[in-house]
Amino acid sequence: MIRASRPAAGPVLALLGIGCAWGMNFPLSKIAVTGGFRSFGIVVLNAAIGLVVMAALLLWRRKGLPLTRPALIRYVFVGVLGTVLPNAANYTAAQHLPAGIIALCMSLLPMVALPMALAVGVDRVTPMRVFGLLLGLTGAMLIALPEASLPDRGSVIFLPFVVLALSCYASEGVGLGRLGRAGLDPLQLLCGATVVAFVLALPLALATGTLAPPHWPVDRADMAIVFAALSNVAAYLGYVWLIGRGGSVFAAQVSYVVTGAGMVWSMALLSEAYAPWIWAALVLVLAGVFLVQPRAAPAPAPVVSRPPTPDGRLP
C-alpha cells in the first residue's frame, strides 16, 4: 500500500475518473425515472446488465462464485442492504427530488455510518469527529428546512427515502466491517450480491408493476440505465484498485469528487439550478465529511459493494 503524502499521478487521475463516473449516476437515474422506469424495475434492469459484465469478467479470470454458507450470507447481506432496499428508495426519491440534491445528501453517508460503527465498537470518537457530525447535521437542515432550498417544497416529504437509503448503506458497511468478506474477492462479492438483488427484486417489480421492458427503438431513458449499470461496475472495480494502490484513506476522498461531480453533471445534463442554501449546505457537509473520516491510514478496510449513488454507495 502506497502511503506517500503525494500520490502518483495515476491514482489521482483514477480518483477523479471514478468520482466523475459515480457522480454521473445521479442524473442518469433521474433521466431513467423521467422516462417511465421505476424503483424495483430499475434494480432488475441494472442487475441484469451488471451480471452480464461481471460474469464475463469472472470467466475471463477463470473464477467462479463460492457457494459456501459464509459466502451466501454475505451475498444476501450485501444484496439486500446494499442494493435492493436502498436503490428502490433512491429511485423513488429521484422521481421527486433534483438529482443534485440526492448527490449532496448521499455525501452524508460517513456521518450516518460513524455512530453505527461506534455502537458496535469498530471505530472511535474524537472531538473533531463530533464537530464534523454537527456540521453535517447543519448542512442537512439547510437542505430540508429553508423555504427556498428546494424548487418544490412538497418534495421535502421524499427526503426520508434518501435517509432510508443512507441507513441501509451505513448498516451494510458497518456490518461488513464486522463480518469480513470470508475470502471473497471484491468481484465475487459484488457479483454474488447482484445475483441476490436480481432474484429478490424481480418478484417485487412484478408485484408492484414497476418492471417495464426497454423501449424500441431505445430512447434516452434506456441508454441512461445501460450507462449507469456499466459505469457503476467500472467505477467500483476502479475503486478496489485504488484502495490497493493508494490506500483506503486516500481512496475514501472519492466521496468529495462524487458529490461535486453529481451536482455538476446534474446541472449539465438536467439544467438543474440550486438555491444559495444548497451551496451553503454543500460546504458544511463536505467540511463535516472531511472531519469525520479517519486521518491516518488504518488496516485495509473491507471493500463494500457500491458507492452512494442511486445504485451504489460511497465508501
C-alpha positions in Angstrom: 0.0 0.0 0.0 1.3 3.4 -1.0 1.3 5.9 1.8 3.2 8.8 0.3 1.8 12.2 1.1 1.8 13.0 -2.6 0.1 10.1 -4.6 1.4 9.5 -8.1 -0.5 11.0 -11.0 -2.1 7.6 -11.8 -4.1 7.2 -8.6 -5.0 10.9 -8.6 -6.4 10.6 -12.1 -8.2 7.4 -11.2 -9.7 9.1 -8.2 -11.1 11.9 -10.4 -12.3 9.5 -13.1 -14.0 7.2 -10.6 -15.7 10.1 -8.8 -17.0 11.5 -12.1 -18.3 8.1 -13.2 -20.2 7.5 -10.0 -21.4 11.1 -9.9 -23.0 10.7 -13.3 -25.3 8.1 -11.9 -27.4 10.7 -10.1 -28.6 12.5 -13.3 -28.8 9.2 -15.2 -31.2 7.8 -12.6 -33.3 11.0 -12.9 -33.4 10.5 -16.7 -34.5 6.9 -16.2 -37.3 7.7 -13.9 -38.4 10.6 -16.0 -38.6 8.2 -18.9 -41.0 5.9 -17.1 -38.8 3.4 -15.3 -39.4 2.9 -11.6 -37.8 1.6 -8.4 -37.6 -2.2 -8.4 -37.8 -2.4 -12.1 -34.7 -0.3 -12.4 -32.9 -2.5 -9.9 -33.8 -5.6 -12.0 -32.5 -4.0 -15.2 -29.3 -2.7 -13.6 -28.6 -6.0 -12.0 -29.2 -7.9 -15.3 -26.8 -5.6 -17.2 -24.2 -5.7 -14.4 -24.4 -9.5 -14.2 -23.6 -9.9 -17.9 -20.4 -7.8 -17.4 -19.3 -9.4 -14.2 -20.0 -13.0 -15.4 -17.8 -12.3 -18.4 -15.0 -10.9 -16.1 -15.2 -14.0 -13.8 -15.0 -16.3 -16.9 -12.0 -14.3 -18.2 -10.3 -14.7 -14.8 -11.4 -18.3 -14.6 -13.1 -17.8 -11.3 -16.5 -18.9 -10.1 -18.8 -17.9 -7.3 -18.2 -19.7 -4.0 -21.4 -21.2 -2.6 -20.3 -21.8 1.0 -22.5 -20.8 3.8 -20.4 -17.8 4.8 -20.3 -16.6 1.2 -24.1 -16.9 0.8 -24.7 -15.0 4.0 -22.6 -12.1 2.6 -24.2 -12.2 -0.8 -27.6 -11.9 0.8 -26.4 -9.2 3.3 -24.9 -7.0 0.6 -27.7 -7.7 -1.9 -30.5 -6.6 0.4 -28.9 -3.8 2.4 -26.5 -2.6 -0.4 -28.7 -2.9 -3.4 -32.4 -3.8 -3.3 -33.7 -1.6 -0.4 -31.5 1.5 -0.8 -31.8 1.5 -4.6 -35.6 1.2 -4.5 -35.7 4.1 -2.0 -33.3 6.2 -4.1 -35.1 5.7 -7.3 -38.4 6.7 -5.6 -36.7 9.8 -4.3 -35.3 10.6 -7.8 -38.9 10.9 -9.1 -39.5 13.9 -6.9 -36.1 15.4 -5.9 -33.4 17.1 -8.0 -30.6 14.7 -8.8 -28.0 17.1 -7.4 -29.8 17.2 -4.0 -29.7 13.4 -3.8 -26.0 13.6 -4.6 -25.4 16.1 -1.8 -27.5 14.0 0.7 -25.6 10.9 -0.2 -22.3 12.5 0.9 -23.7 12.4 4.5 -23.1 8.6 4.5 -19.9 8.7 6.6 -21.8 10.7 9.2 -24.6 8.2 9.4 -22.1 5.3 9.5 -19.9 6.7 12.3 -22.5 6.4 15.1 -23.3 2.8 14.0 -19.6 2.0 13.9 -19.1 3.4 17.4 -22.1 1.4 18.7 -20.6 -1.9 17.6 -17.0 -1.0 18.6 -15.3 -0.8 15.2 -14.4 2.9 15.4 -13.7 5.6 17.9 -15.0 9.1 18.7 -12.9 12.2 18.8 -13.9 15.9 19.4 -13.2 16.7 15.7 -15.5 13.9 14.6 -18.2 15.2 16.8 -17.8 18.6 15.3 -17.9 17.1 11.9 -21.2 15.3 12.7 -22.7 18.7 13.8 -21.6 20.3 10.6 -23.2 17.6 8.6 -26.4 17.9 10.6 -26.4 21.6 10.0 -25.9 21.1 6.3 -28.8 18.6 6.2 -31.1 21.1 7.9 -30.2 23.7 5.3 -31.4 21.3 2.6 -34.7 20.4 4.4 -35.8 23.5 6.3 -35.4 26.7 4.4 -38.4 27.6 2.1 -36.0 28.5 -0.8 -33.8 25.4 -0.6 -35.9 23.0 -2.9 -37.7 24.0 -6.1 -40.9 22.4 -4.8 -41.4 22.4 -1.1 -43.8 19.5 -1.4 -40.9 17.3 -2.4 -39.3 17.5 1.1 -41.5 14.6 2.2 -39.4 12.4 -0.1 -36.2 13.2 1.8 -36.9 10.2 4.2 -36.4 7.9 1.3 -32.9 9.2 1.0 -32.4 8.8 4.7 -33.6 5.2 4.4 -31.0 4.5 1.6 -28.3 6.1 3.7 -29.2 3.9 6.7 -29.1 0.8 4.6 -25.7 1.7 3.1 -24.3 2.5 6.5 -25.6 -0.7 8.1 -24.1 -2.7 5.2 -20.7 -1.0 5.5 -20.5 -1.4 9.3 -21.8 -5.0 9.1 -19.2 -6.0 6.6 -16.6 -4.4 8.8 -17.6 -6.9 11.5 -18.2 -9.9 9.2 -15.4 -9.5 6.7 -15.5 -10.9 3.2 -15.0 -14.6 4.0 -12.2 -14.9 1.5 -14.3 -13.5 -1.4 -12.6 -11.1 -3.7 -14.5 -7.9 -4.5 -15.7 -9.0 -7.9 -17.1 -12.3 -6.5 -18.8 -10.4 -3.6 -20.3 -7.8 -6.0 -21.4 -10.5 -8.5 -23.0 -12.7 -5.8 -24.8 -9.8 -4.2 -26.1 -8.7 -7.6 -27.5 -12.2 -8.2 -29.3 -12.0 -4.9 -30.6 -8.5 -5.8 -31.9 -9.7 -9.1 -33.7 -12.7 -7.6 -35.3 -10.6 -4.9 -36.1 -7.5 -7.0 -37.7 -9.4 -9.9 -40.8 -10.7 -8.0 -41.1 -7.3 -6.2 -41.0 -5.5 -9.6 -43.7 -7.8 -11.0 -45.9 -7.4 -7.8 -45.6 -3.6 -7.9 -46.0 -3.3 -11.6 -42.6 -1.5 -11.9 -40.9 -3.9 -14.3 -41.0 -2.0 -17.6 -39.3 -3.5 -20.7 -36.8 -1.4 -22.6 -38.2 0.7 -25.4 -37.7 0.0 -29.1 -36.2 1.9 -30.6 -34.1 2.6 -27.5 -34.5 6.1 -26.1 -32.7 8.4 -23.6 -34.0 6.6 -20.6 -32.9 3.2 -21.8 -29.4 4.5 -22.5 -29.3 6.1 -19.1 -29.9 2.7 -17.4 -27.3 1.0 -19.5 -24.6 3.7 -18.9 -25.5 3.8 -15.2 -25.0 0.0 -14.8 -21.8 -0.1 -16.8 -20.2 2.9 -15.1 -21.1 1.5 -11.7 -19.3 -1.8 -12.3 -16.3 0.0 -13.8 -16.1 2.6 -11.1 -16.4 0.0 -8.3 -13.6 -2.1 -9.7 -11.5 1.0 -10.2 -12.2 1.9 -6.6 -11.0 -1.5 -5.4 -7.8 -1.0 -7.5 -7.4 2.5 -5.9 -7.6 1.1 -2.4 -4.7 -1.3 -3.2 -2.6 1.4 -4.9 -3.2 4.5 -2.8 -4.7 3.1 0.5 -8.2 3.2 1.9 -7.9 6.7 3.3 -6.8 8.2 0.0 -9.5 6.2 -1.9 -12.2 7.5 0.5 -11.6 11.0 -0.8 -13.6 9.9 -3.9 -16.6 11.0 -1.8 -15.8 14.6 -2.5 -15.5 14.1 -6.2 -18.7 12.1 -6.4 -20.7 14.8 -4.6 -19.3 17.7 -6.7 -19.5 15.7 -9.9 -23.1 14.6 -9.2 -24.1 18.2 -8.9 -22.2 19.4 -11.9 -23.4 16.5 -14.1 -27.0 17.3 -12.9 -26.6 21.0 -14.0 -25.1 20.0 -17.3 -27.5 17.1 -18.2 -30.7 18.2 -16.5 -30.2 22.0 -16.3 -30.7 21.9 -12.6 -30.1 25.1 -10.5 -29.7 25.3 -6.8 -30.6 27.9 -4.2 -27.8 29.6 -2.2 -28.9 27.5 0.8 -27.9 24.3 -1.1 -24.4 25.7 -1.9 -24.0 26.6 1.8 -25.1 23.0 2.7 -22.6 21.6 0.3 -19.7 23.5 2.0 -20.9 22.4 5.5 -21.4 18.7 4.5 -18.1 18.4 2.8 -16.3 20.0 5.7 -18.1 17.6 8.0 -17.1 14.6 5.9 -13.5 15.8 6.0 -13.6 15.9 9.8 -15.4 12.6 10.3 -13.2 10.5 8.0 -10.1 8.9 9.6 -7.0 11.0 9.4 -4.4 8.1 9.4 -4.4 5.0 7.2 -5.8 2.1 9.2 -5.6 -1.6 8.3 -7.2 -2.1 4.8 -11.0 -1.6 5.2 -13.4 -4.2 3.9 -14.5 -3.3 0.4 -18.2 -2.7 0.2 -20.3 -3.4 -2.8 -21.2 0.0 -4.1 -20.8 3.8 -3.6 -23.7 6.0 -2.6 -25.2 6.6 -5.9 -28.7 5.7 -6.7 -27.3 2.3 -7.4 -24.4 2.3 -5.1 -22.8 4.0 -2.2 -19.9 5.9 -1.2 -17.0 4.2 0.7 
